[in-house]
Amino acid sequence: MGDKGMKTREEIQQEILEILRGRKSPKIMRDELDEYHAGDLAAALDQITIEERERFYRLESDEDLAEVLEHCDEADKYLEEMSLHRAASVLAKMEPDVAVDLMKETDSVKKKEWLELMDAESRSRLQSLASFDEDLIASRMTTNFVWLYSNMTVREGMKSLVEQAEEHDNISVLYVLDPQGVFYGAINLKDLIIARRDTELSDIIMTQFPYVYADERIEDCIWIIRDYSEESIPVLSSDNHILGAITSQEIAEVVGDEMGEDYAKLAGLSAEEDLNEPLQQSVKKRLPWLILLLGLGMVVSTVVGLFEGVVARLTIVMAFQSLILDMAGNVGTQSLAVTIRALMDDQLTPKQKLKLILKEVNVGTLNGAVLGVLAFVGVGVYIAFFKGMPVHYGFAISGCIGISLVVAMLISSLVGTAVPIFFKHIHVDPAAASGPLITTITDLVGVVTYYGLAWLLLLEFMHL
C-alpha cells in the first residue's frame, strides 16, 4: 500500500472516509485506497459504520486486509464482522506473531472456529508459536523469512529468493543453512544482488551474524537485539535449526516492552499496567510491594523513635530531616537506573561490575561533598541570621547536615548500585530492586546517619 505524505492525519482520514462513502466502482475505490498506508486505513475503521466496513472488507484482498488489521488494537472485533471463512483466511495472512497475540488476547467465541478453518500449514505455524511462553524470545518471532543453502551459487540463490518471495516479503536479510539445515550465517540482499552470478554463496556469507535461541528469556538476550543494528535476527532451536526471525519492527517493540516493564518495576509495580486494566488486577500488582514497603517504613519509623532524646533537645533538627532523606533517595534511584541499564548487557565481567560500583560511589560522594558545602553555608546562615540563634549553634547544626549529606549520598549510591548487581547474581530480575525499595533503604541509611551524627557531634561532643 502507498503512503500519503505532507498531510495531517485528520486530512488523510477524511479522504479515506470520502472514498468509502462514495459511489465509484469497486475497482477505482480499491485503487484509491491502495494509495494509503495500512495504519491510516486501520485508524479509519473505527470511524465508519459496520455497513461501510463491510464494503471495505469486500474491496480489499486477504493480504491487504491482514496488513490493515495488524495496525488495529481491536482486530478481533473486525474479524467477528466477517464470515468465518474470510476471517480465518485473513488471520492466516497476518504476521504469525501478531496473529498469535491476537488469538491469545481475544475473548471471541469464534476463535476456535477461525483456527479450525485455516489451512493446515498456517494452523500448525500459529500453534507452534503459541506453545512458547510469553517471556521467551520465540514468542515474538515471525516465520516470515527467506533461507538459502550455503552450497548454492549466486544464480541459484537468486532463483530460490524469487520463489520464496511470493510467500515471504522479509528479504532484506537472507539466512543461510548448511546442507544439513543448520544455521550457517546470513547474506544482505544488496550483497547478493551485486555479486557475480557464478560466485559461490560461501564467499559472501557473514558467518558471525547475531542469533538467539528460542528458549532464551527476552530479558536475557535483549542486549544482542539492541546492540546489533540488523533488519532481522534468526531464532534457533536447540539443535541450531532456524525456527523464525525477530524483525526490526519486533526488535523495537521488544526493547520498548522491556523498558516499559523495567520502568514499572522501578515504580514498585510487579508488571506494566494497561489503561483498561480492571481495578482488582491493578490492586493485585501494586499491593505486594506496598505491604513490603510498609514494613520497611515501620522499621524506619522505629529507628527514628530511638533518637527521641536528640529530637527533644534539638527540635530544629527535625526541620531538615526531609532534606537528608530526599537527597539520599534521589541519589540511590539515579544509581539504580544507571545500573539496571548497564546490566542489560549480560557480558559484564566482575571487574566491570566492580568498576561500575566504584564509579557510582565516587559520583555520589563528589555530589554529596558539593551539596554538603552548600547546605553547610546555606543552612548555617539561615539558622544564625533568620532564626536568631547563635552563629556557632547554627553552623554546628548545618555542619552536621553537610556531613550527613556526604555520608548518606555515598552509602545510597553504593546501595543503589550493589543491590541490583546482587539481584542479578542470584538470578533475580534486577529491576525488582525498585525505586521505592531503594528509596526506603536509603531513608533508613539517612535517618541513622543524620540523627546518629547529631547525637555524637552536637550532644556528646559539643554539648549543645
C-alpha positions in Angstrom: 0.0 0.0 0.0 1.1 3.6 -0.6 1.8 6.3 1.9 0.3 9.8 1.7 2.8 12.4 2.8 2.6 16.1 3.7 -0.9 15.9 5.0 -2.3 15.8 8.5 -3.7 12.6 10.0 -7.2 14.3 10.0 -7.0 15.2 6.3 -6.0 11.7 5.4 -8.8 10.2 7.5 -11.3 12.5 5.8 -10.1 11.5 2.3 -10.4 7.8 3.2 -13.9 8.3 4.5 -15.0 10.1 1.4 -13.7 7.2 -0.8 -15.6 4.6 1.3 -18.8 6.7 1.3 -18.5 7.4 -2.4 -20.3 5.7 -5.3 -17.3 4.9 -7.6 -16.8 1.4 -9.0 -15.1 -1.2 -6.7 -12.0 -1.2 -9.0 -11.5 2.6 -8.7 -12.2 2.6 -4.9 -9.7 -0.2 -4.3 -7.0 1.6 -6.4 -7.5 4.8 -4.5 -7.4 3.0 -1.1 -4.1 1.3 -2.1 -2.5 4.8 -2.1 -2.9 5.0 1.7 -0.8 3.4 4.4 -2.3 0.5 6.2 -2.0 2.4 9.5 -4.2 5.2 8.2 -6.8 2.7 6.9 -6.8 1.0 10.3 -7.5 4.3 12.1 -10.4 4.9 9.7 -12.2 1.6 10.5 -13.4 2.8 13.9 -14.9 6.0 12.3 -17.2 4.3 9.9 -20.4 2.2 10.2 -20.4 -1.5 10.1 -22.1 -1.3 6.7 -19.2 0.8 5.4 -16.7 -1.6 6.9 -18.3 -4.5 5.2 -17.9 -2.6 1.9 -14.2 -2.1 2.8 -13.8 -5.8 3.5 -15.2 -6.6 0.1 -12.8 -4.2 -1.6 -9.6 -5.4 0.0 -7.7 -8.7 -0.7 -7.0 -11.0 2.2 -3.3 -9.9 2.2 -4.1 -6.2 2.3 -6.8 -6.6 4.9 -4.4 -8.6 7.1 -1.9 -5.8 6.9 -4.5 -3.3 7.9 -5.7 -5.4 10.9 -2.1 -5.7 12.1 -2.3 -2.0 12.9 -5.6 -2.3 14.8 -5.9 -2.6 18.6 -9.2 -4.4 18.3 -8.6 -6.5 15.2 -10.7 -9.3 16.7 -13.8 -7.0 16.6 -13.4 -6.6 12.9 -12.7 -10.3 12.3 -16.0 -11.1 14.0 -17.8 -8.9 11.5 -16.6 -11.1 8.6 -17.7 -14.6 7.6 -15.9 -17.4 9.4 -14.0 -18.5 6.3 -13.0 -14.9 5.4 -11.8 -14.2 9.0 -9.8 -17.4 9.1 -8.2 -16.6 5.7 -7.3 -13.0 6.8 -5.9 -14.3 10.1 -3.7 -16.8 8.3 -2.3 -13.9 6.2 -1.3 -11.9 9.2 2.2 -11.9 10.6 2.3 -15.1 12.7 3.5 -13.4 15.9 0.7 -10.8 15.6 -1.9 -13.4 14.9 -0.8 -15.5 17.9 -1.0 -12.4 20.1 -4.5 -11.7 18.8 -5.6 -15.3 19.4 -4.2 -15.2 23.0 -5.8 -11.9 23.9 -9.2 -12.2 22.2 -12.3 -13.3 24.1 -14.2 -14.0 20.9 -16.2 -17.2 20.9 -15.3 -17.7 17.2 -11.5 -18.1 17.7 -11.7 -21.9 17.8 -13.6 -21.9 14.5 -11.1 -19.5 13.0 -8.3 -21.8 13.8 -10.1 -24.9 12.5 -10.9 -23.2 9.2 -7.3 -22.2 8.5 -5.2 -24.2 6.1 -3.1 -26.9 7.9 0.2 -25.1 7.4 -1.0 -21.8 8.9 -2.7 -23.5 11.8 0.4 -25.5 12.6 2.6 -22.4 12.4 0.4 -20.5 14.8 0.1 -23.4 17.2 3.9 -23.8 17.2 4.4 -20.1 18.1 1.6 -20.2 20.7 3.4 -23.0 22.5 6.2 -20.7 23.7 5.8 -18.8 27.0 5.4 -15.1 26.6 8.7 -14.3 28.4 10.7 -16.4 25.8 12.1 -14.7 22.7 10.4 -17.3 20.4 7.0 -15.9 21.4 8.0 -12.7 19.5 9.4 -14.3 16.3 7.9 -14.5 12.9 8.2 -17.3 10.3 8.4 -14.7 7.5 12.0 -15.1 6.4 13.9 -16.5 3.4 16.6 -19.1 3.6 19.3 -20.4 1.2 21.8 -23.2 1.2 25.5 -22.5 1.6 26.5 -24.7 -1.3 24.4 -22.7 -3.8 25.8 -20.2 -6.3 24.5 -16.6 -6.5 22.4 -17.6 -9.6 20.8 -20.5 -7.6 20.3 -18.2 -4.6 18.5 -15.6 -6.6 16.2 -18.1 -8.1 15.3 -19.5 -4.7 14.8 -16.0 -3.4 12.3 -15.1 -6.1 10.4 -18.4 -5.5 10.2 -17.8 -1.7 9.4 -14.0 -2.0 6.0 -14.9 -3.2 5.2 -16.0 0.3 7.8 -14.2 2.4 8.5 -10.5 1.9 11.1 -10.2 4.7 14.0 -10.4 2.3 16.5 -7.7 3.4 18.5 -10.3 5.2 18.7 -13.9 3.8 19.6 -16.7 6.2 21.9 -19.4 5.1 21.8 -23.1 6.1 24.4 -25.8 5.6 23.4 -29.0 3.7 22.1 -30.5 7.0 19.8 -27.5 7.7 22.0 -26.0 10.5 22.3 -22.2 10.6 25.4 -21.1 8.8 25.2 -17.4 8.5 23.4 -14.6 6.7 23.7 -12.5 3.5 22.4 -9.0 2.9 20.2 -8.7 -0.1 22.4 -6.0 -1.5 25.4 -8.2 -1.4 23.6 -11.0 -3.2 22.3 -8.6 -6.0 25.8 -7.1 -6.8 27.6 -10.4 -6.7 28.6 -12.2 -9.9 26.2 -15.0 -10.9 28.7 -17.8 -10.7 30.1 -16.7 -7.3 29.6 -19.3 -4.5 27.3 -18.1 -1.7 30.0 -19.2 0.8 32.1 -16.3 -0.5 29.7 -13.6 0.6 28.2 -15.2 3.8 28.5 -13.4 7.1 29.3 -16.2 9.4 29.5 -14.1 12.5 25.9 -12.9 12.2 24.0 -12.5 15.6 21.3 -15.0 16.6 19.3 -16.0 19.6 17.8 -19.3 20.9 14.1 -19.9 21.1 14.2 -20.9 24.7 16.1 -17.8 25.9 14.2 -15.3 28.0 13.6 -11.9 26.4 15.4 -10.1 29.2 18.5 -12.3 28.9 19.1 -11.7 25.2 17.9 -8.1 24.9 21.4 -6.8 24.7 22.0 -8.8 21.5 18.8 -7.5 19.9 19.6 -3.9 21.0 23.3 -3.8 20.1 23.2 -5.2 16.5 21.5 -2.9 14.0 20.2 -5.7 11.8 16.9 -5.8 9.9 16.2 -9.2 11.4 17.9 -11.7 13.7 17.3 -15.5 13.4 15.8 -17.5 16.2 17.3 -21.0 16.5 16.2 -24.3 18.0 18.4 -26.2 20.5 19.9 -28.1 17.6 20.7 -24.9 15.7 18.0 -25.1 13.1 16.1 -21.8 12.2 12.6 -21.6 13.7 11.9 -18.0 12.9 13.2 -14.4 13.0 12.9 -11.3 15.0 12.4 -8.4 12.6 13.5 -4.8 13.1 9.9 -3.8 14.0 9.7 -6.6 16.6 13.1 -5.6 17.9 11.9 -2.1 18.6 8.8 -3.4 20.3 10.8 -5.9 22.4 13.2 -3.3 23.6 10.3 -0.9 24.3 8.3 -3.5 26.2 11.4 -4.4 28.3 12.0 -0.8 29.1 8.3 -0.4 30.0 8.4 -3.4 32.3 11.6 -2.1 34.0 10.0 1.3 34.4 7.0 -0.3 36.0 9.3 -2.2 38.4 11.2 1.0 39.2 7.9 2.4 40.3 7.3 -0.5 42.6 4.9 -2.5 40.3 5.1 -6.2 39.6 4.3 -5.5 35.9 3.4 -2.8 33.5 -0.3 -1.8 33.7 -2.7 -1.3 30.9 -5.0 1.8 30.9 -8.0 -0.5 30.6 -6.9 -3.0 33.2 -9.5 -4.0 35.8 -9.3 -2.4 39.2 -8.7 -5.7 41.0 -5.8 -6.5 38.7 -4.1 -3.2 39.3 -4.5 -3.5 43.1 -3.1 -7.1 42.9 0.0 -5.8 41.1 0.7 -2.9 43.5 -0.3 -4.3 46.9 2.5 -6.8 47.5 5.2 -4.0 47.0 3.2 -1.6 49.2 3.0 -4.2 52.0 6.7 -4.7 51.8 7.4 -1.0 51.8 5.0 -0.6 54.8 7.1 -3.0 56.8 10.3 -1.2 55.8 8.7 2.1 56.6 7.8 0.9 60.1 11.5 -0.1 60.6 12.5 3.5 59.6 9.9 4.9 62.0 11.2 2.7 64.8 14.8 3.9 64.1 13.6 7.5 64.3 12.0 6.6 67.6 15.4 5.5 69.0 16.5 9.2 68.7 13.7 10.7 70.6 16.2 12.2 73.0 18.0 14.0 70.2 14.8 15.4 68.8 13.6 16.5 72.3 16.8 18.5 73.0 17.4 19.7 69.4 13.9 20.2 67.9 15.2 22.2 65.0 17.0 19.1 63.5 13.5 17.7 62.6 13.1 20.6 60.1 16.0 19.3 58.0 15.3 15.5 58.1 13.4 15.5 54.7 16.4 17.3 53.1 18.7 14.4 54.0 16.2 11.7 53.1 15.1 13.2 49.8 18.7 13.7 48.6 19.8 10.2 49.7 16.7 8.7 47.9 17.4 10.7 44.7 21.0 9.5 44.5 20.0 5.9 45.2 17.4 5.9 42.5 19.8 7.5 40.0 22.4 4.8 40.7 19.7 2.2 40.4 18.6 3.4 36.9 22.2 3.6 35.7 23.0 0.1 37.0 19.9 -1.6 35.5 20.7 -0.1 32.1 24.3 -1.4 32.4 23.1 -4.9 33.5 21.1 -5.3 30.2 24.5 -6.4 28.9 24.9 -9.9 30.1 28.6 -9.8 29.1 29.6 -7.6 32.0 32.6 -9.1 33.8 33.1 -9.0 37.6 35.8 -6.4 37.1 33.4 -4.2 35.1 30.7 -4.5 37.8 33.2 -3.5 40.4 34.3 -0.5 38.3 30.6 0.4 38.0 30.1 0.3 41.8 33.3 2.4 42.4 32.2 4.9 39.8 28.8 5.4 41.3 30.2 5.7 44.8 32.6 8.3 43.6 29.9 10.2 41.8 27.7 10.1 44.9 30.5 11.2 47.2 31.5 14.1 45.0 27.9 15.3 44.6 27.4 14.8 48.3 30.5 16.9 49.0 29.3 19.8 46.8 25.8 19.7 48.2 27.2 19.3 51.7 29.2 22.5 51.4 26.2 24.4 50.0 24.0 23.0 52.8 26.6 23.9 55.4 26.7 27.6 54.3 23.0 27.9 53.4 21.5 26.3 56.5 24.1 27.9 58.8 23.3 31.4 57.5 19.5 30.6 57.7 19.7 29.4 61.4 22.0 32.1 62.5 20.5 35.1 60.8 16.9 34.2 60.2 16.2 32.1 63.3 18.1 34.5 65.6 20.3 31.7 67.1 24.0 31.9 68.0 26.3 31.6 65.0 28.2 28.7 66.4 24.9 26.9 67.1 23.6 27.4 63.5 26.8 26.3 61.8 27.2 23.3 64.2 23.8 22.1 63.0 24.5 22.9 59.3 27.9 21.1 59.6 26.0 18.0 60.9 23.7 18.3 57.9 26.6 18.7 55.5 28.4 15.7 56.8 25.2 13.7 56.8 24.6 14.5 53.2 28.0 13.3 52.1 27.7 10.0 54.1 24.1 9.4 53.2 24.7 10.0 49.4 27.8 7.9 49.4 26.0 4.9 51.0 22.9 5.5 48.9 24.9 5.3 45.7 26.6 2.2 46.9 23.2 0.6 47.8 21.6 1.7 44.5 24.4 0.0 42.6 25.2 -3.0 44.7 21.6 -4.2 45.3 20.6 -4.7 41.6 24.0 -6.3 40.9 23.4 -8.7 43.8 19.9 -9.5 42.5 21.3 -10.2 39.0 23.9 -12.5 40.6 21.3 -14.6 42.3 19.2 -14.7 39.1 16.5 -12.3 40.2 15.4 -9.5 37.9 17.5 -6.5 38.9 14.6 -4.2 38.1 12.8 -5.8 41.1 15.2 -3.6 43.1 12.6 -1.0 42.5 12.8 2.7 43.1 10.6 2.6 46.2 12.6 -0.2 47.7 15.9 1.6 47.2 14.4 4.8 48.5 13.1 3.1 51.7 16.6 1.6 52.3 18.2 4.9 51.7 15.7 6.5 54.1 16.9 4.1 56.8 20.5 5.0 56.0 19.8 8.7 56.1 17.9 8.6 59.4 20.7 6.6 61.1 23.4 8.9 59.6 21.7 12.2 60.4 20.4 11.5 63.9 23.5 9.5 64.8 25.8 12.4 63.8 23.5 14.8 65.6 23.8 12.8 68.8 27.5 12.3 68.6 28.6 15.7 67.3 26.0 18.1 68.8 25.1 16.5 72.1 28.0 14.3 73.1 30.9 16.3 71.7 29.7 19.9 71.6 27.1 19.6 74.4 24.6 21.9 72.7 
